[in-house]
C-alpha cells in the first residue's frame, strides 16, 4: 500500500503536508519532550457531548464473515490487526485475496539486514520452488484474487494497524499492536511452507523490540494520536520486568491488554491479565488497559470518548486515555460519567451496577447503584497508589466495565 492508501485510511483530514510534518516529527521524536501517559484520564471529558465509539486495538478479520461480526457488535472504527505479513488491511475496500503476496512493498529482514522492497515473491521463490511441498506448491505462482470484503460501510472509520511479532531477545512471544501506525513488517510465509525463511527472509519483525517500537512510532499517521499496545501478557507469560521496560521506553507505548478473548482458544484461564495491569500500576507507572477480541468475535471492546467522529479524534482518545473497556459493549451497561477531581472519584452508569474501586490495597470500595463516590484523602494517596473502577451489570448479563486508572502519586523516575 502506498502513501495515498494511508491518507485514505486517515480520512480527508490527513493531507500530504500533514504526513510530511509527521516525518520530520518522527525523525526528531527522541529529542522531543513527549508527554507522559495521562495520569488523570477523563479530566476534560464532557460526557454529555462525546461520542462513545466502539472499536478494538486487536482484532483479526480476513473475510466478510469476520468483518460482519464486528459490524454486528456496533464497531464504528476499524483498526484491523492482521498478519501474515504484519501489515495494515486499510482501507478495507482495497484488500484482495493474496494482496500482500503480490503487493509486498515494505522492508524485510533478509539474512540479518533490513532490506527495502518491493519483493516479487513469484521470482524470489522460483529457484527453490521444487523444495516446497505439493499442497503449497500448487498455489504457485501467486495471483491476486477478488476483494476480501464485499460490504464495508461507507461511513466506517479506519486507521492502519498491524500485530508485530518475532523480536529477538524478547524472551518469548512478545506481540505488539500499533493502532494508527502504517508500519508493515515480515512476510506472508510465517510457517516457512514456501521455504523463504530457510533462505534468509525473516517472517516477522526480526529486530529487537526497541528498534521495532521506534519504527512503529516513526510511522504514526498522527504525531498526537495512536500508539502501541502490549498484547496478551498472560498468554505470552510476559515477565513483569520486560513489561515495565517496554512501558518505560516511550510513553507512546500506551499499555497492555487486560482482557483478550482469543486467548481462550489456547487456554481459557489466560484470557485475563489483570495481575500484570495491577503490578504495573502498583509501581506508580500509568498503564492503560485494553479489552480486545483478538481471534474471538463476541467479547472485548474499547469504547472511545471522541469529541468528533473522525479518525484523528479517535486516535487522540487512545493517546490521552479517553476510553473505557467493556467485556460485551452492546449497550447492556454504559458509563455516563467517570471523573477524579484530585480528591474524589465519581462514576455513574445508565443502569444499576455493582461498583468496585481497585487500588494498590485491593478492592477499596464496593457499592451498588446508579453511581458511586470514593473520597481519597491526601494522606491515603501514597498507600492507595492508583484507583480504577469496575462496574458489573446486575441484570444477569456478563457485562463488566473498566475505567482507565487514575494515578494518585507522582510518576516514578526511571
Secondary structure, 3 states (H helix, E strand, C coil): CCHHHHHHHHCCCCCHHHHHHHHHHHHCHHHCCCCCCCCECCCCCCCCCCEEEEECCCECCCCHHHHHHHHHCCEEEECCCCCCCECCCCCHHHCECCHHHHCECCCEEECCEEECCCECHHHHHHCCHHHCCHHHHCCCCCCCCCECCCCCCCCCEECCCCEECCCCCCCCCCCEECCCECCCECCCCCCCCCCCCCCCECCCCCCCHHHHHHHHHHCECCCCCCCEEECCHHHHCCCHHHHHHHHHHCCCEEEEEEEEHHHHHCCHHHCECHHHHHHHHHCCCCCEEEEECECCCCCCEEEEEECCCCHHHHHHHHHHCCEEEECCCCCCCCEEEEEECCCEEEEEEEEEEEEEEEECCEEEEEEEEEEEEEECCHHHHHHHCEEEEEEEECCCCCCEEECCCEECCCCCCC
